[in-house]
Amino acid sequence: MTLNDQDLNECDKEPIHIPSAIQPHGFFLAVDINSMTIIAASSNIGLFFTFSAHQILSQPLYTFFPFLHQWVQDEKNIAKSLPKIFTIESSLYIFSMHRNNTTLLLEAEPAVNADLFPDRLAQSLVEEIIALTKASSIDELCHLGALALQRLSGFGRVMSYRFDEDFNGWVNAEANTDPMESYLNHHFPSGDIPAQARELYRTNLIR
């Protein structure tokens, strides 16, 4: 299978920056920051709770999620809020909050190994950050960063990807524990990561 310029141009048209679905292991809420009402919810929310998406639309967040309401009130003016675990209907969920103009976007999934969150993760992050301070160059920083992210995430492969002035990219560092071919020093055309994907990386530093 080969790619041509038309194939790469089609990538630019994919609406990945305006998704209309969420992975089924989690759920989604959108809250109006002024009225604190729920203005959108993923259709699968009824699989997690005793109420449906239809029942909570246009309702105050406090009515169904009082703990979330207080968290949002405390953190809604913070640019990057850290994820937090809440107990809802006897189950634990990790919530992430993002802001888009006057809308707060809340994503959640069941908390696995909740006893490791957040203290152990915080300690691991501190240790990795200390290791990064030992880098003496950008290339070494990228290499140490790839290793650190691999240790924290457990991913089989982590790559550092650097753009040139025309948005062509190359892999300048890699951490790889799987018996796969290395991508280190491989170069890719600008269409490999289309413009809307690059914008997502710029505006959303995490995930």
C-alpha positions as CSV (number, residue, x, y, z in Angstrom):
1,M,0.0,0.0,0.0
2,T,1.4,3.4,-1.0
3,L,0.3,6.9,-0.1
4,N,0.1,9.8,-2.5
5,D,-0.3,13.5,-2.1
6,Q,-4.1,13.2,-2.3
7,D,-4.2,10.7,0.5
8,L,-2.1,13.1,2.7
9,N,-4.3,16.0,1.8
10,E,-7.4,14.0,2.9
11,C,-5.9,13.8,6.4
12,D,-6.2,17.6,6.7
13,K,-10.0,17.2,6.3
14,E,-10.5,14.8,9.2
15,P,-12.4,16.6,12.0
16,I,-10.2,15.2,14.8
17,H,-10.4,18.6,16.6
18,I,-14.2,18.4,16.9
19,P,-14.9,14.8,17.9
20,S,-18.5,13.6,18.2
21,A,-17.7,10.4,20.1
22,I,-15.9,9.1,23.2
23,Q,-14.3,5.8,23.8
24,P,-16.8,3.5,25.5
25,H,-14.8,2.8,28.7
26,G,-15.5,6.5,29.7
27,F,-18.2,9.1,29.6
28,F,-18.4,12.8,28.9
29,L,-20.2,15.9,30.3
30,A,-20.3,19.5,29.0
31,V,-21.3,22.2,31.5
32,D,-22.1,25.9,30.9
33,I,-19.7,27.8,33.0
34,N,-22.1,30.6,33.8
35,S,-25.3,28.7,34.6
36,M,-23.6,25.5,35.8
37,T,-26.1,23.4,33.9
38,I,-25.4,20.3,31.9
39,I,-25.6,21.2,28.2
40,A,-24.3,17.9,26.7
41,A,-23.6,14.3,27.8
42,S,-22.4,11.2,26.1
43,S,-25.2,8.8,25.3
44,N,-23.5,5.9,27.2
45,I,-23.7,7.7,30.6
46,G,-26.7,5.4,31.4
47,L,-24.3,2.5,31.4
48,F,-22.5,3.9,34.4
49,F,-25.4,5.5,36.4
50,T,-29.1,5.1,37.1
51,F,-30.0,8.1,35.0
52,S,-29.7,8.7,31.2
53,A,-28.2,11.5,29.2
54,H,-31.7,12.7,28.3
55,Q,-32.6,13.1,32.0
56,I,-29.7,15.3,32.9
57,L,-29.6,17.6,30.0
58,S,-30.4,21.3,30.9
59,Q,-30.3,20.3,34.6
60,P,-28.0,21.8,37.2
61,L,-24.8,19.9,37.6
62,Y,-25.3,20.0,41.4
63,T,-28.5,17.9,41.1
64,F,-26.7,14.8,39.8
65,F,-23.1,15.5,40.7
66,P,-22.8,17.7,43.8
67,F,-19.1,16.8,44.3
68,L,-18.3,17.8,40.7
69,H,-20.2,21.0,41.2
70,Q,-17.9,22.1,44.0
71,W,-14.8,21.0,42.2
72,V,-15.8,23.0,39.1
73,Q,-16.6,26.0,41.2
74,D,-13.2,25.8,42.9
75,E,-11.2,25.2,39.7
76,K,-13.1,26.7,36.8
77,N,-10.8,29.7,36.6
78,I,-7.6,27.6,36.6
79,A,-6.1,27.1,33.1
80,K,-5.0,23.5,33.6
81,S,-6.8,21.6,36.3
82,L,-5.3,18.3,37.6
83,P,-7.5,15.2,37.3
84,K,-9.3,14.1,40.4
85,I,-11.0,11.0,41.7
86,F,-14.7,11.1,42.9
87,T,-16.9,8.4,44.4
88,I,-20.3,8.4,42.6
89,E,-22.9,5.7,43.3
90,S,-20.3,3.7,45.2
91,S,-17.9,3.6,42.3
92,L,-14.6,5.5,41.8
93,Y,-14.1,7.7,38.7
94,I,-11.1,9.8,37.5
95,F,-12.3,13.1,36.1
96,S,-10.4,15.5,33.8
97,M,-11.6,19.0,33.2
98,H,-10.9,21.2,30.2
99,R,-12.2,24.6,29.3
100,N,-13.5,25.7,25.8
101,N,-14.6,29.4,25.9
102,T,-17.7,29.3,28.2
103,T,-18.0,25.5,28.3
104,L,-16.3,23.2,30.8
105,L,-15.7,19.7,29.3
106,L,-15.6,16.9,31.9
107,E,-14.3,13.5,30.9
108,A,-14.3,10.5,33.2
109,E,-13.5,6.8,33.4
110,P,-13.6,4.2,36.1
111,A,-10.6,4.6,38.4
112,V,-8.3,1.5,38.2
113,N,-5.7,1.1,40.9
114,A,-7.1,4.1,42.7
115,D,-4.7,3.5,45.6
116,L,-1.9,4.6,43.3
117,F,-3.5,8.0,42.7
118,P,-2.3,10.7,43.2
119,D,0.4,10.2,45.8
120,R,2.5,7.5,44.1
121,L,2.2,9.1,40.8
122,A,3.2,12.5,42.2
123,Q,6.3,10.9,43.7
124,S,7.2,9.2,40.4
125,L,6.8,12.5,38.6
126,V,9.1,14.3,41.1
127,E,11.8,11.6,40.5
128,E,11.5,11.8,36.8
129,I,11.7,15.6,36.8
130,I,14.8,15.5,38.9
131,A,16.3,13.2,36.3
132,L,15.4,15.6,33.5
133,T,17.3,18.5,35.2
134,K,20.5,16.5,34.5
135,A,20.2,17.0,30.7
136,S,23.0,19.0,29.2
137,S,21.4,19.5,25.8
138,I,18.1,19.5,24.0
139,D,18.8,16.1,22.4
140,E,19.6,14.6,25.8
141,L,16.5,16.2,27.3
142,C,14.3,14.6,24.6
143,H,16.0,11.3,25.2
144,L,15.5,11.4,29.0
145,G,12.0,12.7,28.5
146,A,11.1,9.7,26.2
147,L,12.5,7.3,28.8
148,A,10.6,9.0,31.6
149,L,7.3,9.0,29.8
150,Q,7.7,5.4,29.0
151,R,8.3,4.5,32.6
152,L,5.3,6.5,33.8
153,S,2.9,5.3,31.1
154,G,4.1,1.7,30.5
155,F,3.8,2.2,26.7
156,G,6.0,-0.1,24.6
157,R,7.3,2.8,22.5
158,V,7.6,6.6,23.2
159,M,9.0,8.9,20.6
160,S,10.1,12.6,20.6
161,Y,9.0,14.2,17.4
162,R,10.6,17.5,16.2
163,F,9.2,19.8,13.5
164,D,11.2,21.9,11.1
165,E,10.1,25.3,9.7
166,D,7.9,23.6,7.1
167,F,6.3,21.2,9.7
168,N,8.1,18.2,8.4
169,G,9.1,16.0,11.3
170,W,11.8,13.7,12.5
171,V,12.1,11.3,15.5
172,N,15.0,12.7,17.5
173,A,14.6,10.4,20.5
174,E,13.0,7.1,21.3
175,A,12.4,4.7,24.2
176,N,11.5,1.3,22.9
177,T,11.1,-1.9,25.0
178,D,9.3,-3.9,22.3
179,P,11.1,-5.9,19.6
180,M,10.0,-3.5,16.9
181,E,11.9,-1.6,14.2
182,S,13.2,1.6,15.5
183,Y,11.9,5.0,14.2
184,L,14.9,6.9,15.6
185,N,16.1,9.5,13.0
186,H,13.3,8.7,10.6
187,H,11.8,11.7,8.8
188,F,8.2,12.3,7.9
189,P,6.4,14.8,5.6
190,S,4.3,17.6,7.1
191,G,1.1,15.7,6.1
192,D,2.0,12.9,8.5
193,I,0.6,15.1,11.3
194,P,-2.0,17.4,9.7
195,A,-2.5,21.0,10.6
196,Q,-5.5,20.4,12.9
197,A,-3.6,17.7,14.8
198,R,-0.6,20.0,15.3
199,E,-3.0,22.7,16.7
200,L,-4.4,20.2,19.2
201,Y,-0.9,19.5,20.5
202,R,-0.3,23.2,20.8
203,T,-3.5,24.0,22.7
204,N,-3.8,20.9,24.8
205,L,-0.4,20.1,26.4
206,I,-1.7,16.9,27.9
207,R,-3.4,14.1,25.9
